[in-house]
Every structure is written in structure tokens, then in C-alpha cells.
Amino acid sequence: MKSITKFDLQYAHRFYGFKGEAQYLHGHTGTLTIEVEDSVNDGVNMVFPCNEIQKTAWNVLKNFDHATILREDDPLLPALLDVYEKQGIKDGTPQNTMKGEAFKTDLAIAYPNCRLVVTKETLTVEGMIKIVYDLLKDKLNISKLTFTSGVNAATEDYTVNKTIERCPLCGIALNKNHVCPKCGYKK
């Protein structure tokens, strides 16, 4: 069975090197749908609490919300960082409270302090799915990701090969010590 949750992300990006309207910096509202598959947990009668899927995923995904997403070779990147430096906001401000966990993968690097994500490839809906799966595949049993942005959409199905050990009292994943980080249940 599956538990499904959605996220709305506001972001700006451009297709550097593209010949068309998307070569200009522009913004989107994107919707990411995450489907998590597992057996129904007998203790709480659900696969995985959707609010816990949201908490787990949002720690990473909030780096993309209200962020500028540029490819690593985009000449706008150093210019943007220079402007942020001159404004004194490159290393963050007290008002920048919606920062996610910084990350660095083969596909993308998040700089939460300056609301910037730098990608290896142009950020398309397909590219966003690849990045999100890479970031969350070890935290959630993702069976499907769908990302829509404007009139563009992409989806990818994944084979779930593992079961994540979950708490029988609240349904969330147990940590490496087999303890529930939410309620303290110990296996």
C-alpha cells in the first residue's frame, strides 16, 4: 500500500544555453508528489504517517522553496553571489529562517544561507525528480515521484526493495538504535 503527500515549491531558474524563453531567469510554482510504499503498520494502521513524510522530506526540500536554482556553469552564478556579498546576505540573515539541511551530492549542492541550489544539469521537471530521489531514497521507501511545474510534468516509478523498521505506536521510522525518535519506543 502507499501513503502519498504533496509539496508546493516556489523557485526561480533558467535554462542556460537554451534557445527560447526559458533562457531567461524566471519563476515557477512546482508541485512534488511523493508516494511511499510499504506494508500497513499494524500498530497505527497506516504505511507511514503523511505528516512524518512531510517532515522528513521538507528538511531537504525547503532548500528549493523560494530559492534560485542555477546550473554550475551558468555565468549568472558568480554574478548572483557577488550581489549577495555586496548586500551582506550571502551568508544569511536573521530573517532567513526557512533553511534546510545543506547537502552536496553528485547532482546538486544546496547553499541554504543564500537560498541557492547549484545543479550539475539544467533543472527540468525530470532533473528535479532525479535530485529529490537521490536525496530521499535512504530516508523513505519511495515508489513514485511526480513533479509538475507550469505546463511541464514528469513522473518516475521506483522498485521498493526494503522495509523500513517503523514504530508500532506512531508509525515513523526507528533510528539506527531501533528507537523511535518521536515517542521513545524501543524495539
Phi and psi in degrees as a GROMACS rama.xvg file:
@    title "Ramachandran Plot"
@    xaxis  label "Phi"
@    yaxis  label "Psi"
@TYPE xy
-125.108  146.947  LYS-2
-109.382  138.651  SER-3
-128.582  135.068  ILE-4
-140.488  158.33  THR-5
-126.47  152.496  LYS-6
-132.654  138.202  PHE-7
-101.881  131.418  ASP-8
-125.877  129.532  LEU-9
-102.348  127.924  GLN-10
-154.671  163.26  TYR-11
-120.873  143.358  ALA-12
-159.444  178.42  HIS-13
-153.718  160.782  ARG-14
-98.9174  88.7835  PHE-15
-61.3419  130.495  TYR-16
86.806  -5.1117  GLY-17
-81.9467  142.689  PHE-18
-100.538  98.4223  LYS-19
160.646  -178.257  GLY-20
-58.6804  -31.7229  GLU-21
-71.5368  -4.5727  ALA-22
-72.4456  -15.6403  GLN-23
-90.4159  145.288  TYR-24
-60.8276  127.569  LEU-25
-149.784  165.588  HIS-26
-112.724  160.547  GLY-27
-142.89  157.515  HIS-28
-109.194  117.834  THR-29
-110.208  149.872  GLY-30
-120.744  120.822  THR-31
-105.334  126.071  LEU-32
-111.086  127.114  THR-33
-114.08  126.05  ILE-34
-111.268  124.224  GLU-35
-112.283  130.957  VAL-36
-118.845  139.057  GLU-37
-172.473  -176.745  ASP-38
-77.0206  159.366  SER-39
-74.1671  125.523  VAL-40
-71.5394  116.987  ASN-41
-58.4776  -36.0805  ASP-42
-64.0204  -36.8716  GLY-43
-121.536  1.57799  VAL-44
57.9712  40.5018  ASN-45
-152.475  161.518  MET-46
-70.6197  -54.2826  VAL-47
-160.6  127.62  PHE-48
-57.717  127.612  PRO-49
-59.3204  -34.5977  CYS-50
-66.8398  -28.0508  ASN-51
-78.2816  -33.7126  GLU-52
-60.0944  -45.3242  ILE-53
-61.1222  -44.8399  GLN-54
-62.2962  -46.1617  LYS-55
-62.0135  -49.02  THR-56
-72.214  -39.0389  ALA-57
-63.9939  -30.4825  TRP-58
-55.4594  -31.2325  ASN-59
-95.0959  -45.371  VAL-60
-67.2939  -26.4939  LEU-61
-63.8651  -15.3057  LYS-62
-64.8229  -25.2467  ASN-63
-90.0522  -18.3296  PHE-64
-80.9935  128.146  ASP-65
57.4237  37.7912  HIS-66
-116.584  160.549  ALA-67
-98.8981  130.991  THR-68
-119.167  114.477  ILE-69
-126.91  149.996  LEU-70
-72.6697  148.516  ARG-71
-60.9381  -23.8339  GLU-72
-99.827  9.37782  ASP-73
-73.4879  125.636  ASP-74
-65.34  -13.3428  PRO-75
-70.2818  -25.5423  LEU-76
-58.9077  -55.7576  LEU-77
-64.316  -33.3058  PRO-78
-65.3347  -43.1045  ALA-79
-62.3617  -46.1222  LEU-80
-63.7636  -35.659  LEU-81
-63.959  -44.0622  ASP-82
-63.0365  -44.7749  VAL-83
-60.9599  -39.7894  TYR-84
-62.4008  -46.7971  GLU-85
-64.3802  -31.7247  LYS-86
-82.7825  -10.403  GLN-87
77.3736  22.677  GLY-88
-115.523  2.87158  ILE-89
-60.6542  -38.5713  LYS-90
-96.95  18.744  ASP-91
93.4012  168.671  GLY-92
-139.765  163.56  THR-93
-59.9587  -24.8232  PRO-94
-77.4054  -16.2037  GLN-95
-83.7613  80.6758  ASN-96
-100.111  -9.19319  THR-97
-99.1933  51.1939  MET-98
-91.5956  135.248  LYS-99
-90.2389  -178.602  GLY-100
-68.8137  129.506  GLU-101
-61.7274  145.305  ALA-102
-144.217  156.588  PHE-103
-142.692  116.125  LYS-104
-126.641  -179.065  THR-105
-68.2634  -19.3678  ASP-106
-100.219  -28.8295  LEU-107
-161.348  158.192  ALA-108
-130.301  131.663  ILE-109
-102.954  133.067  ALA-110
-116.409  83.1323  TYR-111
-60.154  -32.4918  PRO-112
-63.1711  -30.8757  ASN-113
-114.379  19.8238  CYS-114
52.8794  51.1995  ARG-115
-135.313  136.496  LEU-116
-123.83  129.463  VAL-117
-109.845  127.367  VAL-118
-113.263  156.683  THR-119
-72.6842  -41.8255  LYS-120
-113.956  162.17  GLU-121
-57.0042  134.288  THR-122
-78.1725  103.381  LEU-123
-108.86  177.342  THR-124
-63.2218  -36.2393  VAL-125
-66.0907  -40.9489  GLU-126
-63.7794  -39.5496  GLY-127
-62.492  -40.8139  MET-128
-62.1316  -43.9486  ILE-129
-60.5096  -44.4666  LYS-130
-65.6118  -47.6229  ILE-131
-62.0781  -44.7527  VAL-132
-60.5985  -43.8655  TYR-133
-59.1216  -37.6396  ASP-134
-77.5818  -29.8747  LEU-135
-112.752  -5.15284  LEU-136
-59.6705  -27.8398  LYS-137
-92.7108  -4.10267  ASP-138
-106.775  -25.5405  LYS-139
-138.774  148.468  LEU-140
-81.6779  76.7889  ASN-141
-75.3323  124.457  ILE-142
-105.121  -20.6981  SER-143
-161.001  139.953  LYS-144
-124.596  137.466  LEU-145
-131.678  133.485  THR-146
-130.611  126.193  PHE-147
-118.584  142.116  THR-148
-149.691  110.572  SER-149
62.8999  -129.22  GLY-150
-91.1581  0.875802  VAL-151
-94.404  144.283  ASN-152
-151.833  150.419  ALA-153
-148.816  155.949  ALA-154
-145.81  151.037  THR-155
-142.365  132.077  GLU-156
-96.6956  144.931  ASP-157
-127.667  148.293  TYR-158
-86.76  126.211  THR-159
-92.6056  116.449  VAL-160
-108.285  -2.52825  ASN-161
-133.642  161.465  LYS-162
-113.416  131.003  THR-163
-89.9604  126.326  ILE-164
-66.0399  123.877  GLU-165
-122.121  155.353  ARG-166
-70.9809  131.648  CYS-167
-74.4977  -10.7175  PRO-168
-94.7136  -34.772  LEU-169
-130.876  -7.52745  CYS-170
87.5757  -5.81453  GLY-171
-87.5284  165.186  ILE-172
-66.3402  137.404  ALA-173
-77.3246  150.376  LEU-174
-77.8177  -176.088  ASN-175
-64.5725  -18.8135  LYS-176
-93.8287  10.6193  ASN-177
63.3076  36.7689  HIS-178
-119.817  140.043  VAL-179
-78.464  121.857  CYS-180
-70.7328  -13.7283  PRO-181
-91.6799  -50.8203  LYS-182
-113.049  -8.40577  CYS-183
87.819  0.689211  GLY-184
-53.1974  137.323  TYR-185
-118.923  134.617  LYS-186
